[in-house]
Amino acid sequence: MTDGVKEEWLKERKTYLGGTDIAAICGTTPKWRTAYDVFLEKTSEQPAREINESMEIGTLLEPVCIELYKRRKGYSEFELRAASAPHKHKDHSFLAANIDCFITPNNEKRFILECKTAKLCMKKEWGEPGTSQIPIKYLIQVAWYSLLCEVERVDIALLMDNSFYIYEYKKNEELEKNLLKLGIHFWQNHVLKGIPPAPKTHNDLDLLYSDSIEEKIECDKNIRMECSILRDLKNKVDGFSKKIDDSSFNIKYFMKQNDVLVDSKGEILATWKKNKRNNRVFLLKNGGKDE
């Protein structure tokens, strides 16, 4: 994607809610993106969020996913749809989907292929191949695509490390109906009216109240209690952190150059071994498992 095409695509994204937007609005990506982030992107004069490295790598690997899927399934006919041509809802143009590709096999109904890439450390978030056991943020996304494109099925092609898997979403009418209501409500009551949704994370608060005023505000009894609870918790955490640090120091000091600590029965209690970077990494064991 050239800089010019990317700029136009980012500009157009401000005019509709896409699959990743609805996933954020549902609260499935709190560490990455929230409903408030979506609101800011759609209402500010700045372009929509830039494409990060992870997104760029995923885009570059889409043809690989498609080719692997094609070989695995034996399909030969593909109708490709570029990211610059979103598929919009028939009645609500502010709801749209950027489809990786439509599959149009002989004697079968058209369906969608969604390509994903993931790091090996994310494997626990995916269930058995062939099922719809996929991360909730992707489940919301493909349900959104099924809704807007009026298809009964979305296959998810996953490229994880050097392995390839296929998952399948089958139309869920109730889920898609709720997503439609949510998308319409968000656009009409937040984006068009310029009313931000309630903040959900610290980052939301930092963005919402980025300006400060030199004024005092008196707390109510609930916030006074919250301050007391937070103070007590912080003191406990600080105390535990000091104890943890002292205990790990004493264990390491006892182990010296040895890399494994065992009890009288030979059960491993802790290890302090070198990693690939030649640094010693300390791990406390619990019943043969790392803590």
LOKEFI-699835 format. One record per residue (C-alpha): residue in one letter; x, y, z. Coordinates in steps of 0.25 Angstrom, whole numbers. Example, Ala and Ser with C-alpha at 12.3 -4.5 7.8 and 13.67 -1.06 7.14 Angstrom:
<nodes>
<'a'; <49; -18; 31>>;
<'s'; <55; -4; 29>>;
</nodes>
This chain:
<nodes>
<'m'; <0; 0; 0>>;
<'t'; <6; 13; -5>>;
<'d'; <6; 25; 5>>;
<'g'; <-4; 32; -4>>;
<'v'; <-14; 20; -4>>;
<'k'; <-11; 18; 11>>;
<'e'; <-15; 33; 14>>;
<'e'; <-28; 32; 6>>;
<'w'; <-31; 18; 13>>;
<'l'; <-29; 24; 27>>;
<'k'; <-37; 36; 23>>;
<'e'; <-49; 28; 18>>;
<'r'; <-48; 19; 31>>;
<'k'; <-53; 32; 39>>;
<'t'; <-66; 31; 32>>;
<'y'; <-71; 17; 37>>;
<'l'; <-70; 7; 47>>;
<'g'; <-62; -6; 43>>;
<'g'; <-59; -19; 49>>;
<'t'; <-48; -15; 58>>;
<'d'; <-56; -3; 62>>;
<'i'; <-68; -11; 67>>;
<'a'; <-58; -21; 74>>;
<'a'; <-53; -9; 82>>;
<'i'; <-66; -3; 85>>;
<'c'; <-70; -17; 91>>;
<'g'; <-58; -16; 100>>;
<'t'; <-51; -28; 95>>;
<'t'; <-38; -20; 93>>;
<'p'; <-36; -11; 105>>;
<'k'; <-20; -12; 105>>;
<'w'; <-20; -8; 91>>;
<'r'; <-32; 0; 87>>;
<'t'; <-45; 4; 94>>;
<'a'; <-58; 10; 90>>;
<'y'; <-53; 24; 94>>;
<'d'; <-41; 22; 84>>;
<'v'; <-51; 19; 73>>;
<'f'; <-59; 32; 77>>;
<'l'; <-47; 40; 76>>;
<'e'; <-43; 34; 63>>;
<'k'; <-56; 37; 57>>;
<'t'; <-59; 51; 62>>;
<'s'; <-45; 57; 62>>;
<'e'; <-39; 65; 50>>;
<'q'; <-27; 56; 51>>;
<'p'; <-26; 44; 41>>;
<'a'; <-30; 30; 47>>;
<'r'; <-19; 22; 54>>;
<'e'; <-7; 19; 46>>;
<'i'; <-4; 5; 42>>;
<'n'; <6; -2; 52>>;
<'e'; <16; -12; 49>>;
<'s'; <8; -24; 53>>;
<'m'; <-3; -19; 44>>;
<'e'; <6; -17; 33>>;
<'i'; <12; -31; 34>>;
<'g'; <-2; -37; 35>>;
<'t'; <-5; -30; 22>>;
<'l'; <7; -34; 15>>;
<'l'; <5; -49; 19>>;
<'e'; <-10; -49; 14>>;
<'p'; <-6; -55; 0>>;
<'v'; <2; -66; 7>>;
<'c'; <-10; -69; 16>>;
<'i'; <-19; -69; 4>>;
<'e'; <-10; -78; -4>>;
<'l'; <-9; -88; 8>>;
<'y'; <-24; -88; 9>>;
<'k'; <-26; -90; -5>>;
<'r'; <-17; -103; -5>>;
<'r'; <-23; -108; 8>>;
<'k'; <-37; -107; 3>>;
<'g'; <-35; -109; -12>>;
<'y'; <-43; -96; -16>>;
<'s'; <-39; -89; -29>>;
<'e'; <-48; -78; -30>>;
<'f'; <-46; -65; -22>>;
<'e'; <-52; -51; -23>>;
<'l'; <-42; -42; -16>>;
<'r'; <-46; -29; -10>>;
<'a'; <-36; -18; -7>>;
<'a'; <-36; -12; 7>>;
<'s'; <-39; 2; 0>>;
<'a'; <-53; -4; -4>>;
<'p'; <-61; -6; 9>>;
<'h'; <-74; -14; 8>>;
<'k'; <-84; -5; 14>>;
<'h'; <-98; -9; 21>>;
<'k'; <-109; -8; 11>>;
<'d'; <-117; 2; 20>>;
<'h'; <-106; 9; 28>>;
<'s'; <-94; 14; 21>>;
<'f'; <-87; 17; 34>>;
<'l'; <-85; 2; 36>>;
<'a'; <-75; -5; 27>>;
<'a'; <-66; -17; 26>>;
<'n'; <-52; -18; 20>>;
<'i'; <-52; -32; 14>>;
<'d'; <-39; -40; 12>>;
<'c'; <-46; -48; 1>>;
<'f'; <-59; -55; -3>>;
<'i'; <-59; -70; -7>>;
<'t'; <-68; -74; -18>>;
<'p'; <-67; -89; -20>>;
<'n'; <-75; -96; -30>>;
<'n'; <-89; -101; -25>>;
<'e'; <-87; -94; -12>>;
<'k'; <-92; -81; -6>>;
<'r'; <-82; -70; -5>>;
<'f'; <-74; -68; 8>>;
<'i'; <-63; -60; 14>>;
<'l'; <-49; -63; 16>>;
<'e'; <-42; -55; 28>>;
<'c'; <-27; -56; 29>>;
<'k'; <-20; -55; 42>>;
<'t'; <-6; -56; 47>>;
<'a'; <-2; -59; 62>>;
<'k'; <11; -61; 70>>;
<'l'; <13; -75; 76>>;
<'c'; <11; -69; 90>>;
<'m'; <-4; -66; 86>>;
<'k'; <-7; -81; 83>>;
<'k'; <-15; -83; 96>>;
<'e'; <-25; -73; 92>>;
<'w'; <-29; -82; 80>>;
<'g'; <-37; -95; 81>>;
<'e'; <-37; -107; 72>>;
<'p'; <-36; -104; 57>>;
<'g'; <-49; -106; 50>>;
<'t'; <-57; -100; 61>>;
<'s'; <-61; -85; 64>>;
<'q'; <-52; -85; 77>>;
<'i'; <-45; -72; 73>>;
<'p'; <-41; -60; 81>>;
<'i'; <-53; -52; 85>>;
<'k'; <-48; -40; 77>>;
<'y'; <-47; -48; 65>>;
<'l'; <-61; -54; 67>>;
<'i'; <-68; -41; 68>>;
<'q'; <-60; -36; 55>>;
<'v'; <-64; -48; 47>>;
<'a'; <-79; -48; 52>>;
<'w'; <-79; -33; 48>>;
<'y'; <-74; -37; 34>>;
<'s'; <-85; -48; 33>>;
<'l'; <-95; -38; 37>>;
<'l'; <-91; -27; 27>>;
<'c'; <-88; -36; 15>>;
<'e'; <-100; -45; 18>>;
<'v'; <-92; -58; 17>>;
<'e'; <-95; -71; 25>>;
<'r'; <-80; -74; 28>>;
<'v'; <-67; -68; 30>>;
<'d'; <-54; -77; 30>>;
<'i'; <-42; -72; 38>>;
<'a'; <-28; -75; 32>>;
<'l'; <-18; -74; 43>>;
<'l'; <-3; -74; 41>>;
<'m'; <4; -76; 54>>;
<'d'; <19; -77; 54>>;
<'n'; <22; -88; 44>>;
<'s'; <8; -95; 45>>;
<'f'; <-5; -92; 38>>;
<'y'; <-19; -94; 43>>;
<'i'; <-33; -92; 38>>;
<'y'; <-45; -88; 47>>;
<'e'; <-60; -86; 43>>;
<'y'; <-70; -77; 48>>;
<'k'; <-85; -80; 45>>;
<'k'; <-95; -69; 45>>;
<'n'; <-100; -65; 59>>;
<'e'; <-113; -57; 57>>;
<'e'; <-114; -53; 71>>;
<'l'; <-100; -48; 73>>;
<'e'; <-101; -41; 59>>;
<'k'; <-114; -34; 63>>;
<'n'; <-108; -29; 76>>;
<'l'; <-95; -24; 68>>;
<'l'; <-104; -16; 58>>;
<'k'; <-112; -9; 70>>;
<'l'; <-99; -6; 77>>;
<'g'; <-92; 0; 64>>;
<'i'; <-104; 8; 61>>;
<'h'; <-105; 13; 75>>;
<'f'; <-91; 17; 76>>;
<'w'; <-90; 25; 63>>;
<'q'; <-104; 32; 65>>;
<'n'; <-102; 35; 80>>;
<'h'; <-87; 37; 81>>;
<'v'; <-80; 40; 68>>;
<'l'; <-91; 49; 62>>;
<'k'; <-95; 56; 75>>;
<'g'; <-80; 58; 79>>;
<'i'; <-83; 51; 92>>;
<'p'; <-71; 42; 97>>;
<'p'; <-74; 28; 103>>;
<'a'; <-71; 26; 117>>;
<'p'; <-56; 24; 119>>;
<'k'; <-52; 9; 122>>;
<'t'; <-36; 10; 124>>;
<'h'; <-26; 19; 130>>;
<'n'; <-22; 23; 116>>;
<'d'; <-36; 27; 113>>;
<'l'; <-36; 36; 125>>;
<'d'; <-22; 42; 121>>;
<'l'; <-28; 46; 108>>;
<'l'; <-41; 51; 113>>;
<'y'; <-35; 60; 124>>;
<'s'; <-22; 63; 117>>;
<'d'; <-24; 78; 122>>;
<'s'; <-23; 81; 137>>;
<'i'; <-28; 93; 145>>;
<'e'; <-22; 98; 158>>;
<'e'; <-35; 96; 166>>;
<'k'; <-39; 87; 178>>;
<'i'; <-50; 77; 178>>;
<'e'; <-56; 71; 191>>;
<'c'; <-58; 56; 191>>;
<'d'; <-70; 49; 195>>;
<'k'; <-71; 37; 204>>;
<'n'; <-69; 27; 193>>;
<'i'; <-57; 33; 188>>;
<'r'; <-51; 35; 202>>;
<'m'; <-53; 20; 204>>;
<'e'; <-46; 17; 190>>;
<'c'; <-34; 26; 195>>;
<'s'; <-33; 18; 208>>;
<'i'; <-34; 5; 200>>;
<'l'; <-24; 9; 190>>;
<'r'; <-14; 14; 201>>;
<'d'; <-15; 1; 209>>;
<'l'; <-13; -8; 196>>;
<'k'; <-1; 0; 192>>;
<'n'; <5; -1; 205>>;
<'k'; <3; -16; 205>>;
<'v'; <8; -18; 191>>;
<'d'; <21; -10; 194>>;
<'g'; <23; -19; 206>>;
<'f'; <21; -31; 198>>;
<'s'; <30; -26; 187>>;
<'k'; <41; -24; 198>>;
<'k'; <39; -38; 204>>;
<'i'; <39; -44; 190>>;
<'d'; <52; -37; 186>>;
<'d'; <59; -41; 199>>;
<'s'; <55; -56; 198>>;
<'s'; <59; -57; 184>>;
<'f'; <73; -51; 187>>;
<'n'; <75; -60; 199>>;
<'i'; <71; -73; 190>>;
<'k'; <81; -68; 179>>;
<'y'; <92; -65; 189>>;
<'f'; <90; -79; 195>>;
<'m'; <90; -86; 181>>;
<'k'; <103; -78; 177>>;
<'q'; <108; -85; 163>>;
<'n'; <98; -96; 164>>;
<'d'; <86; -95; 155>>;
<'v'; <76; -104; 161>>;
<'l'; <71; -105; 176>>;
<'v'; <64; -117; 181>>;
<'d'; <58; -122; 194>>;
<'s'; <62; -135; 202>>;
<'k'; <53; -143; 193>>;
<'g'; <60; -138; 180>>;
<'e'; <48; -129; 176>>;
<'i'; <52; -116; 169>>;
<'l'; <49; -104; 177>>;
<'a'; <56; -93; 168>>;
<'t'; <65; -92; 156>>;
<'w'; <75; -81; 153>>;
<'k'; <80; -84; 139>>;
<'k'; <86; -76; 127>>;
<'n'; <77; -73; 115>>;
<'k'; <81; -70; 101>>;
<'r'; <86; -56; 104>>;
<'n'; <95; -62; 115>>;
<'n'; <87; -56; 126>>;
<'r'; <83; -65; 138>>;
<'v'; <68; -65; 140>>;
<'f'; <62; -69; 153>>;
<'l'; <49; -77; 154>>;
<'l'; <42; -82; 166>>;
<'k'; <36; -96; 164>>;
<'n'; <23; -101; 170>>;
<'g'; <19; -115; 169>>;
<'g'; <28; -116; 157>>;
<'k'; <22; -104; 150>>;
<'d'; <28; -90; 148>>;
<'e'; <23; -79; 156>>;
</nodes>
